Amino acid sequence: MHLETLAIHAGQRPDPATGAVMAPIHLSTTFERNADGSYPAGFVYTRSENPNRAALETNLAVLEGGARAAAFSSGMAAISAILQALTPGDHIIFPDDAYFGAGRLLREVMTPWGLTFSVVNMTELDAVHAAVQPRTRLIWVETPSNPLLKITDIAAVAQIAHEAGARCAVDNTWPSPTGQQPLTLGADLVMHATTKYLGGHSDLLGGAVIARQDDEFFERIRVIQQIGGAVPSPFDCWLLLRSIRTLPYRMRAHSEHAQRVAEFLAAHPAVECVHYPGLPTHPGHALARRQMRQFGGMLSIQVRGGAEAAIRVAGRVNIFTQATSLGGVESLIEHRASVEGPHTTTPANLLRISVGLEHPDDLIADLAQALGD
Ligand SMILES: *Cc1c(COP(=O)(O)O)cnc(C)c1O
């Protein structure tokens, strides 16, 4: 079946107890035992498992073409679970352009815990090869990357990982499963900040890990979820499933609008360069065409005139909101370096743009007036 159908039906069916077409929210933290001590529906305690979370996890596993999924209370909790499933002393290969929080977690939390890591330009496969060490157990991929939208060859990196006896994990937050399905390209794990496109309305925080195989590594992630305890609430699981039903249609529009905005910006004299894989001039365009079904709703630009000019543009928009995050129906613009702080490698004149579902003509008009003098 197609993603449009699966988004609506996978893990979702009318409530057998009442016939309600939309599942109820099971707020109960605890579940009654039978007289013989068994649990009639298998649910014991909501931190371990909850009907709304189980439905969400089934849906996410199906959308990514995986065997199992584990839902978390944030994207960072999902990344933490993958890293904690490794063993102290293990080595990770990490991209030079990636979600800033993931790098910070590696440096400030997981390095003291005992992991080591090397940072490489993941678009250069030779560099990835050269970074492999005897204890390399994980190669982390984010494509398109944040905030420069570099495109990494998932199949090729997964192969390098497997030859090294390591796993390949892909942060698939930006493209979402409608844009690319890393597990079908050979990756072992997919991670999502469901806070972004899957949630889609900037009103819930969540994360997920989806595994290609139901193996002992996923079992460790499950234990970290249940015993570590960073689980999403039943309400957040319900709200997320509600949003996922429209994901394929939202992503289609996000991508279409981003393409139009990118083309407008690429032709604007105040813009030094546009990073968007849907532009034929983007160095990863050919690879993105092979690996992705849609180029997604995220892009970044570098503004002529440095940081000051960029900040001025971000301050002059009317329809866009100047705020961090992405993936909601509303368009956002952000001066990224000032959010990332002193460790940032983001160019000072870069603005990151999350293109929303407003009419693209209105978005282009707003950017035109903000860029004009
Ligand atoms: C937002 C984001 C995260 C972190 O997710 P949170 O829900 O904020 O913890 C990780 N990766 C990417 C690509 C993101 O955009």
The ligand as a Gaussian input file, in Angstrom:
#p B3LYP/6-31G(d) Opt

LIG

0 1
 C       14.702000      19.213000      16.319000
 C       15.652000      18.192000      15.846000
 C       16.200000      17.247000      16.736000
 C       15.899000      17.260000      18.230000
 O       14.552000      17.031000      18.511000
 P       13.837000      17.590000      19.864000
 O       12.453000      17.064000      19.758000
 O       13.962000      19.064000      19.844000
 O       14.574000      16.980000      21.022000
 C       17.066000      16.314000      16.205000
 N       17.387000      16.296000      14.900000
 C       16.877000      17.190000      14.028000
 C       17.280000      17.125000      12.589000
 C       16.001000      18.164000      14.462000
 O       15.521000      19.063000      13.595000

